[in-house]
Amino acid sequence: MRIADFLSPQAVVADMQARTKPEVLRELSATLARAHPSLREDRLVAVLQEREKLGSTGIGEGVAIPHGKLAGMDSLQAAFCVSRTGVDFEAIDGKPTHLFFALVAPENSAGVHLKALARISRLFKNPRFRAAILEAPTASDIHALIVQEDARP
């Protein structure tokens, strides 16, 4: 499984406008819905909000991976947004979050969902990679960096 399999270039935003946690979840959902018109934004927001109630998906080092499962989906889908200013996402390290990778999986896909979360988490552990993403000027540059980094052995 490669991130390019579920993150389309149309689902990447280089300069998200959200300034609060609820706004982040809405903007990620809107981005996913625009890239995949069969997905309803309101349902995506609800799924991501429900997961956040269990605890923040802000994993630290400026990264959050909001995620959830949604009935009626055929395949795993993702959105990636960069906040240049940073958002208080209640991350485990208490620092502002800049990189948001939303992942929504079909309802009965525990294995695929967990593999994708692990892959994303591993990718964003690299400080040089995180810095390169923050320096990338456009959504297409960001998507290319993610695909390139994910292709490394």
C-alpha positions in Angstrom: 0.0 0.0 0.0 1.3 3.4 -1.0 -0.1 6.8 0.2 -0.5 7.8 -3.5 -3.2 5.0 -3.6 -5.5 7.0 -1.4 -4.3 10.6 -1.5 -5.1 12.3 -4.7 -3.4 15.6 -5.8 -6.8 17.3 -5.6 -7.1 16.5 -1.9 -4.0 18.5 -0.9 -4.2 22.1 0.4 -1.0 24.2 0.7 -2.4 26.9 3.0 -5.4 26.0 5.0 -7.5 28.8 6.4 -8.7 27.0 9.6 -7.6 28.5 12.9 -9.4 26.3 15.4 -9.8 22.5 15.8 -13.4 22.5 14.7 -12.5 24.6 11.6 -9.6 22.2 10.8 -12.0 19.2 10.8 -14.5 21.1 8.6 -11.7 22.2 6.1 -10.3 18.7 5.9 -13.8 17.3 5.3 -14.5 20.0 2.6 -11.2 19.1 0.9 -12.1 15.4 0.9 -15.6 16.1 -0.4 -14.3 18.3 -3.2 -11.8 15.6 -4.3 -14.4 12.8 -4.0 -17.9 14.2 -4.8 -19.5 10.9 -3.6 -18.5 11.8 -0.1 -20.8 14.1 1.9 -18.9 16.8 3.8 -21.3 16.8 6.8 -20.9 13.0 7.3 -17.1 13.4 7.1 -17.1 16.1 9.7 -19.2 14.0 12.0 -16.9 11.0 11.7 -13.8 13.0 12.4 -15.4 14.8 15.3 -16.6 11.5 16.8 -13.0 10.2 16.8 -11.6 13.4 18.3 -14.0 12.9 21.3 -11.9 9.8 22.2 -8.8 11.9 22.4 -6.8 14.2 20.1 -5.3 12.8 17.0 -2.5 15.3 17.3 0.5 13.0 17.5 3.0 15.8 18.2 5.9 17.4 16.3 3.3 19.5 14.4 1.4 16.5 13.0 -2.2 15.4 13.4 -3.9 12.4 11.7 -7.7 12.8 12.2 -9.3 9.6 11.0 -12.4 7.5 11.1 -14.6 5.0 9.3 -17.6 5.7 7.2 -20.3 3.4 6.0 -20.9 3.2 2.2 -17.3 4.0 1.2 -15.6 1.7 -1.4 -12.0 2.6 -0.5 -9.7 4.4 1.8 -9.5 8.2 1.1 -7.3 11.0 2.5 -6.8 14.7 2.5 -3.7 16.6 3.5 -3.6 20.3 4.6 -0.8 22.5 5.7 -1.5 25.3 8.3 1.3 27.9 7.9 0.4 29.5 11.2 -0.3 26.4 13.2 -3.4 25.4 15.2 -3.9 24.4 18.8 -5.1 20.8 18.1 -4.6 19.6 21.6 -1.5 17.6 20.4 0.2 15.3 22.9 3.2 17.5 23.0 1.2 20.7 23.5 2.8 22.4 20.4 0.9 23.9 17.5 -0.1 21.6 14.7 0.8 22.5 11.1 0.4 19.2 9.2 -3.0 17.6 9.0 -3.5 14.2 7.3 -7.2 13.2 7.4 -7.9 9.5 6.7 -11.4 8.0 6.2 -11.8 4.3 5.6 -14.7 2.0 4.7 -16.6 0.8 7.8 -15.3 -2.8 7.7 -11.6 -2.1 6.9 -9.7 -2.3 10.2 -6.6 -3.8 8.7 -6.2 -1.4 5.8 -7.1 1.6 8.1 -4.5 0.6 10.7 -1.8 0.0 8.0 -2.4 3.4 6.5 -2.3 5.1 9.9 1.0 3.4 10.6 2.5 4.3 7.2 1.5 8.0 7.6 2.8 8.1 11.1 6.2 6.6 10.1 6.5 9.0 7.2 5.9 12.1 9.3 8.4 11.0 12.0 11.2 12.3 9.8 12.0 16.0 10.8 13.6 16.8 7.4 10.5 15.6 5.6 8.2 17.7 7.8 10.4 20.7 7.2 10.4 20.1 3.4 6.6 19.9 3.4 6.4 23.2 5.3 8.7 24.9 2.8 6.9 23.5 -0.3 5.0 26.4 -1.9 2.2 24.6 -3.7 -0.2 21.7 -3.2 1.3 19.9 -6.2 4.8 20.3 -4.7 3.5 18.9 -1.4 1.8 15.9 -3.0 5.0 15.2 -5.0 7.1 15.3 -1.8 4.7 12.9 0.0 4.7 10.4 -2.9 8.5 10.6 -3.3 9.1 10.1 0.5 6.6 7.3 0.6 8.3 5.5 -2.3 11.6 5.2 -0.4 12.4 1.7 0.9 
